[in-house]
Amino acid sequence: MNTFNAFVVRQNDGQTSFGFEQLAAESLTAGDVLIRVEYSSLNYKDGLAVTGKPGVIRSYPMIPGVDLAGTVVESGSADFAPGQSVVVTGCGTSETIWGGYAQMARMHAAHVVPLPDGISLRQAMAVGTAGFTAMQSVMALEQHGLKPGGKPVVVTGAAGGVGSVAVAILSKLGYQVVASTGRADASEYLRGLGAGEIIGREVLAAASNRPMEGEKWSGAVDSVGGDTLAGLIRTMAAGASIAACGLAGGFKLNTTVFPFILRGVNLLGIDSVRTSNATRRAIWTRLVSDLPLEKLDAMTEVHPLSQIQALGEQILAGKTRGRVVIDVNS
């Protein structure tokens, strides 16, 4: 393939432009593993990148797409061979490294993970950065003492990508899962993923003059931030932890130190970008064993790359549900 199709974002004189272009294979210069891309995915960061919103792209021109899955064409690394199926999730892609919204990509071997046995390339992109972050969050909670059998675990933004995967994983692991969502029509969907109870997002985000309230949760996966995270902090059980992995509801946090020093609440920051290759492989191993693939398939839609800007607008408006896979060859 001497040329390949890509969705490219450019910026000239402060003006941002978007479009599909045919690029020469020689334009892929970074990295030692050349990959023929089959699928990418849609994450909140992708929505920002493909609609020209600030905060993601740091270098132009840029091929967005935080995730990609495909087949190795050439490799300068002993860890990978031509014909091998591989996965890449959020490692600076769409920020400073050309990403997955293209038919070809060249990546550093440290960012590439072999496709685990038991999962397809399409399913790997149904997982994507959102599912990877959900599993990373669950593992962080486990490392801080979370075990089945205690108070419920709450998942915020539960109908989104991170939330949907987190609900499915926690349910399979035996936790009593409470799903928090602002979507009134998502109850049946979330119960199908394993949620035992559904609460409106206003329950956690409600204002309070009290620094602490009743102990409700043994753990939490929070992709919302803002007032929702503040409400979680006030209502966590003693010694419980929150895995904070998103800011869909805002980046400001209005809280007090009391839950931390009187209940020993832990606020765990989840960074899926600066993650070692060994840790990436461990997370993928857990995903294959602990994420029910039938539930993953049920929460997944596949769309062509040609629709990426419209899909980007939808995810920013909170109108997507579950996971969206992008077929880069259509």
TIRO-568755 format. One record per residue (C-alpha): residue in three letters; x, y, z. Coordinates in Angstrom, 2 decimals. Each point is the difference from the previous one (the first is absolute). Example, Ala and Ser with C-alpha at 12.3 -4.5 7.8 and 13.67 -1.06 7.14 Angstrom:
2
> ALA; 12.30; -4.50; 7.80
> SER; 1.37; 3.44; -0.66
***
This chain:
330
> MET; 0.00; 0.00; 0.00
> ASN; 1.87; 3.04; -1.30
> THR; -2.75; 2.37; 1.07
> PHE; -2.71; -0.22; 2.62
> ASN; -3.20; 1.81; 0.93
> ALA; 0.00; 2.07; 3.19
> PHE; -2.11; 2.56; 1.81
> VAL; 2.36; 2.95; 0.50
> VAL; -0.31; 3.10; 2.19
> ARG; 2.11; 2.96; -1.06
> GLN; 0.48; 3.46; 1.42
> ASN; 1.19; 3.03; -1.96
> ASP; 0.07; 3.57; 1.32
> GLY; -2.18; -1.05; 2.91
> GLN; -2.64; -1.54; -2.26
> THR; -0.77; -3.71; 0.42
> SER; -0.99; -2.12; -2.99
> PHE; -1.15; -3.62; -0.26
> GLY; -0.16; -2.47; -2.84
> PHE; 0.82; -3.34; -1.51
> GLU; 3.32; -0.18; -1.82
> GLN; 2.07; -2.54; -1.87
> LEU; 3.43; 0.00; 1.68
> ALA; 3.23; -1.62; -1.11
> ALA; 1.18; -2.94; 2.09
> GLU; 3.33; 1.80; 0.40
> SER; -1.77; 2.71; 2.02
> LEU; -0.18; -2.47; 2.91
> THR; 3.38; 0.62; 1.58
> ALA; -0.38; -0.54; 3.76
> GLY; 0.29; -3.45; 1.55
> ASP; 1.43; -3.37; -0.92
> VAL; -3.21; -2.01; -0.55
> LEU; -2.03; 0.62; -3.17
> ILE; -3.63; -1.10; 0.36
> ARG; -2.78; -0.48; -2.54
> VAL; -2.96; 1.33; 1.98
> GLU; -3.35; -1.80; -0.06
> TYR; -1.95; 1.74; 2.77
> SER; 0.16; 2.96; 2.33
> SER; -2.50; 1.21; 2.59
> LEU; -1.81; 3.11; 1.20
> ASN; 0.90; 1.50; 3.37
> TYR; -0.85; 3.36; 1.56
> LYS; 3.49; 1.28; -0.88
> ASP; -0.60; -1.03; -3.61
> GLY; -3.17; 2.06; -0.03
> LEU; 2.00; 3.04; 1.08
> ALA; 2.71; -0.61; -2.58
> VAL; -2.21; -0.53; -3.06
> THR; -2.21; 3.02; 0.72
> GLY; 2.81; 2.49; 0.58
> LYS; -0.48; 0.38; 3.74
> PRO; 3.13; 0.92; 1.98
> GLY; 1.75; -2.20; 2.53
> VAL; 1.11; -3.06; -2.01
> ILE; 2.03; 0.70; -3.14
> ARG; 3.39; 1.51; 0.79
> SER; 1.74; -0.37; -3.35
> TYR; -1.22; 0.61; -3.56
> PRO; -0.70; -1.50; -2.43
> MET; -1.61; -2.82; 2.01
> ILE; -1.76; -3.24; -0.78
> PRO; -2.37; -0.42; 2.97
> GLY; -1.14; -3.31; 1.43
> VAL; 1.16; -0.93; 3.48
> ASP; -0.24; -3.75; -0.72
> LEU; 0.80; -2.38; -2.82
> ALA; 0.07; -3.72; -0.71
> GLY; 1.46; -1.75; -3.00
> THR; 2.76; -2.14; -1.46
> VAL; 3.76; 0.58; 0.05
> VAL; 1.43; 0.67; -3.47
> GLU; 3.60; 0.77; 0.94
> SER; 1.82; -0.11; 3.33
> GLY; 3.35; 1.22; 1.20
> SER; -0.70; -1.53; 3.41
> ALA; 0.70; -3.59; 0.98
> ASP; -3.27; 0.05; 1.97
> PHE; -2.18; 0.13; -3.11
> ALA; -0.07; -1.75; -3.37
> PRO; -1.79; 0.63; -3.30
> GLY; -3.46; -1.54; -0.02
> GLN; -0.46; 0.35; 3.78
> SER; -3.25; 1.53; 1.28
> VAL; 0.58; 2.91; 2.39
> VAL; -1.79; 2.67; 2.01
> VAL; 0.93; 3.57; 0.94
> THR; -1.95; 2.11; 2.49
> GLY; 0.54; 3.59; 1.09
> CYS; 3.75; 0.55; 0.28
> GLY; 0.22; 3.53; -1.36
> THR; -1.87; -0.89; -3.17
> SER; -2.19; 2.88; -1.20
> GLU; 2.14; 2.35; 2.13
> THR; 3.57; -0.10; -1.35
> ILE; -0.05; -3.38; -1.80
> TRP; -2.06; -0.75; -3.11
> GLY; -2.85; -2.28; 0.99
> GLY; -2.54; -2.50; -1.22
> TYR; -2.28; 1.86; -2.41
> ALA; 2.04; -1.23; -2.95
> GLN; 0.66; -3.20; -1.90
> MET; 3.66; -0.05; 1.12
> ALA; 1.86; 0.96; 3.17
> ARG; 3.56; -0.16; 1.21
> MET; 0.46; -0.43; 3.75
> HIS; 2.78; -0.44; 2.54
> ALA; 0.23; -3.61; 1.17
> ALA; -0.37; 1.12; 3.65
> HIS; -3.57; 1.10; -0.82
> VAL; -1.04; -3.13; -1.87
> VAL; -1.62; -3.03; 1.65
> PRO; -0.56; -3.40; -1.65
> LEU; -3.68; -0.74; -0.52
> PRO; -0.89; -2.40; 2.85
> ASP; -1.37; -3.42; -0.83
> GLY; -3.76; -0.24; 0.17
> ILE; -0.85; 3.47; -1.30
> SER; -0.32; 1.38; -3.53
> LEU; 1.40; 3.25; -1.39
> ARG; -3.52; 1.43; -0.09
> GLN; -0.66; -0.99; 3.60
> ALA; 3.35; 1.46; 1.05
> MET; -1.14; 3.34; -1.38
> ALA; -3.36; -0.43; 1.71
> VAL; 2.13; -0.06; 3.14
> GLY; 2.29; 2.84; -1.13
> THR; 1.29; 2.64; 2.36
> ALA; -3.37; 0.19; 1.79
> GLY; -0.06; -3.69; 0.86
> PHE; 3.71; -0.03; 0.73
> THR; -0.53; 2.87; 2.46
> ALA; -2.95; -1.79; 1.60
> MET; 2.09; -3.12; 0.65
> GLN; 2.92; 2.11; 1.23
> SER; -2.40; 1.70; 2.42
> VAL; -1.33; -3.30; 1.33
> MET; 3.54; -1.32; 0.48
> ALA; 0.94; 3.16; 1.91
> LEU; -3.00; -0.44; 2.30
> GLU; 0.97; -3.64; 0.60
> GLN; 3.55; 1.05; 0.84
> HIS; -1.47; 2.28; 2.67
> GLY; -2.05; -2.72; 1.64
> LEU; -3.27; -0.22; -1.93
> LYS; -1.59; -3.47; 0.21
> PRO; -3.47; -1.36; -0.78
> GLY; -2.44; -0.34; 2.85
> GLY; 0.04; 3.48; 1.49
> LYS; -2.04; 3.10; -0.74
> PRO; -0.92; 0.69; -3.64
> VAL; 2.50; 1.31; -2.55
> VAL; -1.30; 3.01; -1.94
> VAL; 0.88; 0.81; -3.60
> THR; -0.66; 3.53; -1.25
> GLY; -0.61; 0.91; -3.62
> ALA; -1.09; -3.60; -0.18
> ALA; -1.52; 0.07; -3.49
> GLY; 3.22; 1.36; -1.53
> GLY; 2.95; -2.01; -1.21
> VAL; 2.00; -0.20; 3.23
> GLY; -3.12; -0.43; 2.11
> SER; -1.54; -2.74; -2.14
> VAL; 3.14; -2.13; 0.06
> ALA; 0.52; 0.63; 3.73
> VAL; -3.56; -1.14; 0.78
> ALA; 0.47; -3.20; -2.02
> ILE; 3.37; -0.81; 1.61
> LEU; -1.07; 0.72; 3.58
> SER; -3.17; -2.04; -0.42
> LYS; 1.93; -3.02; -1.27
> LEU; 2.42; 0.30; 2.93
> GLY; -2.89; -0.31; 2.45
> TYR; -0.52; 3.58; 1.15
> GLN; -3.34; 1.62; 0.70
> VAL; 0.08; 2.74; -2.63
> VAL; -1.93; 3.27; 0.13
> ALA; -0.01; 1.91; -3.29
> SER; -0.27; 3.78; 0.05
> THR; -1.23; 1.59; -3.23
> GLY; -1.76; 3.06; -1.31
> ARG; -1.75; -1.99; -2.72
> ALA; -3.52; -0.96; 0.96
> ASP; -0.21; -2.52; -2.84
> ALA; 3.16; -1.92; 1.00
> SER; -1.39; -2.10; 2.86
> GLU; -0.71; -3.15; -2.01
> TYR; 3.34; 0.27; -1.78
> LEU; 1.92; 0.33; 3.28
> ARG; -1.87; -2.83; 1.69
> GLY; 0.93; -2.14; -2.99
> LEU; 3.67; 0.76; 0.71
> GLY; -0.41; -1.08; 3.63
> ALA; -1.04; 3.08; 1.98
> GLY; -2.21; -0.90; 2.95
> GLU; -1.24; 3.55; 0.59
> ILE; -0.22; 3.15; -2.10
> ILE; 0.17; 3.50; 1.50
> GLY; -0.25; 3.39; -1.70
> ARG; 3.14; 2.06; -0.26
> GLU; -1.69; 2.72; 2.09
> VAL; 0.17; -2.28; 3.06
> LEU; 3.78; 0.25; 0.22
> ALA; 0.33; 3.50; -1.47
> ALA; -2.48; 1.64; 2.41
> ALA; 1.43; 2.90; 1.99
> SER; 0.60; -0.51; 3.73
> ASN; 1.22; 2.12; 2.89
> ARG; 1.25; -3.09; 1.84
> PRO; 3.64; -1.06; -0.43
> MET; -0.99; -3.66; 0.47
> GLU; -3.21; -1.97; -0.37
> GLY; -1.08; -3.61; 0.51
> GLU; 2.49; -2.71; -1.04
> LYS; -1.51; -1.53; -3.14
> TRP; 2.73; -1.34; -2.27
> SER; 2.87; -2.46; 0.38
> GLY; 1.53; 1.24; -3.25
> ALA; -0.67; 2.20; -3.00
> VAL; 1.05; 0.38; -3.63
> ASP; -0.54; 3.65; -0.94
> SER; 0.28; 1.32; -3.54
> VAL; -2.02; 3.14; 0.72
> GLY; 1.93; 2.15; 2.48
> GLY; -1.34; 3.35; 1.17
> ASP; -2.95; 0.00; 2.40
> THR; -0.49; -3.74; -0.48
> LEU; 3.49; -0.75; 1.29
> ALA; -0.54; 2.38; 2.92
> GLY; -3.18; -1.88; 0.89
> LEU; 1.83; -3.32; -0.19
> ILE; 2.74; 1.17; 2.35
> ARG; -2.60; 0.98; 2.63
> THR; -1.77; -3.36; -0.15
> MET; 2.81; -2.58; -0.19
> ALA; 0.32; -2.61; 2.74
> ALA; 2.98; 0.06; 2.34
> GLY; 3.15; -1.09; -1.82
> ALA; -1.75; -0.10; -3.36
> SER; 1.54; 1.21; -3.26
> ILE; -1.11; 1.93; -3.07
> ALA; 1.69; -0.57; -3.36
> ALA; -0.21; 3.42; -1.68
> CYS; 0.44; -0.34; -3.75
> GLY; -2.02; 2.72; -1.73
> LEU; -1.46; 3.50; 0.03
> ALA; -3.14; -0.18; -2.14
> GLY; -1.81; 1.99; 2.71
> GLY; 2.73; 2.55; 0.63
> PHE; 3.59; 0.30; 1.17
> LYS; -0.54; 2.06; 3.15
> LEU; -0.36; -1.77; 3.35
> ASN; -1.67; 1.56; 3.03
> THR; 0.66; -2.17; 3.03
> THR; 1.57; -0.08; 3.47
> VAL; 2.79; -2.00; 1.59
> PHE; -2.33; -1.61; 2.56
> PRO; -0.83; -3.21; -1.93
> PHE; 3.71; -0.58; -0.56
> ILE; 1.17; 0.55; 3.56
> LEU; -3.06; -1.28; 1.93
> ARG; -1.02; -2.95; -2.20
> GLY; 3.23; -0.76; -1.82
> VAL; -1.64; 0.39; -3.41
> ASN; 2.43; -0.46; -2.91
> LEU; -0.19; 1.99; -3.24
> LEU; 1.87; -1.96; -2.67
> GLY; 1.01; 1.79; -3.19
> ILE; -0.16; -2.23; -3.09
> ASP; 2.39; 0.91; -2.84
> SER; -0.30; -2.39; -2.93
> VAL; 2.55; 1.86; -2.15
> ARG; 3.24; -0.26; 1.97
> THR; -0.30; -3.73; 0.59
> SER; 2.86; -2.46; -0.47
> ASN; -0.22; -2.73; -2.62
> ALA; 0.09; -2.67; 2.71
> THR; -2.94; 1.62; 1.77
> ARG; -1.88; 0.35; -3.30
> ARG; 0.38; -3.72; -0.63
> ALA; -1.19; -0.81; 3.53
> ILE; -3.09; 2.16; -0.47
> TRP; -0.81; -1.69; -3.31
> THR; 0.39; -3.40; 1.63
> ARG; -2.54; 0.97; 2.64
> LEU; -2.36; 1.41; -2.64
> VAL; -0.10; -3.29; -1.86
> SER; -0.70; -1.96; 3.19
> ASP; -2.35; 2.41; 1.81
> LEU; -1.98; 1.87; -2.68
> PRO; -2.89; -2.13; -1.35
> LEU; 0.40; 0.23; -3.78
> GLU; -3.71; -0.54; -0.59
> LYS; -0.70; 3.13; 2.05
> LEU; 2.78; 1.86; -1.85
> ASP; -1.61; -0.93; -3.33
> ALA; -3.41; 1.10; 1.28
> MET; 1.29; 3.49; 0.87
> THR; 1.89; 0.50; -3.29
> GLU; -0.88; 1.73; -3.27
> VAL; 2.23; 0.04; -3.10
> HIS; 0.11; 3.08; -2.26
> PRO; 2.11; 0.99; -3.00
> LEU; 2.81; 2.53; 0.29
> SER; -1.89; 2.20; -2.47
> GLN; -2.43; 0.88; 2.83
> ILE; 2.65; 0.95; 2.55
> GLN; -0.79; 3.71; 0.35
> ALA; -3.72; -0.61; 0.54
> LEU; 0.85; -2.71; 2.53
> GLY; 2.37; 2.39; 1.74
> GLU; -2.79; 2.53; 0.44
> GLN; -2.25; -2.73; 1.38
> ILE; 2.40; -1.20; 2.68
> LEU; 0.64; 3.56; 1.18
> ALA; -3.76; 0.53; 0.27
> GLY; -0.38; -3.19; 2.04
> LYS; -2.02; -1.67; -2.73
> THR; 2.08; -3.15; -0.43
> ARG; -0.45; -3.06; 2.18
> GLY; 2.48; -2.73; 0.80
> ARG; 2.83; -0.41; -2.51
> VAL; 0.40; 1.17; -3.59
> VAL; 2.43; -1.83; -2.28
> ILE; 1.31; 1.77; -3.10
> ASP; 0.62; -2.02; -3.17
> VAL; 2.86; 2.00; -1.54
> ASN; -0.35; -1.71; -3.38
> SER; -3.55; 1.17; -0.62
***
